[in-house]
């Protein structure tokens, strides 16, 4: 289980980095009355799933150490 946890943790972190970067690049900014307003049109679902996978991997890794 520890090996599966480490693999899930690594894949989750890689997914967070890649999908997080893509989501940040999909934001648009415009100026209204001298203020810059940023609007994100990104799909945040892959970032959320990557975070969940990383947390599950961390839990599996830490739970196996306690045994």
Long-range contacts (C-beta under 8 A, 24 or more apart in sequence): 1-60, 1-63, 1-64, 2-60, 2-61, 2-64, 2-65, 4-57, 4-60, 5-56, 5-57, 5-58, 5-59, 5-60, 5-61, 5-62, 5-63, 5-64, 6-57, 6-61, 7-57, 8-53, 8-54, 8-56, 8-57, 8-60, 9-54, 9-57, 9-58, 9-61, 10-57, 11-50, 11-53, 11-54, 11-57, 12-50, 12-51, 12-52, 12-53, 12-54, 12-55, 12-56, 12-57, 13-50, 13-54, 14-50, 15-46, 15-47, 15-49, 15-50, 15-53, 15-54, 16-47, 16-50, 16-51, 16-54, 19-46, 19-47, 19-50, 20-47, 20-50, 23-47
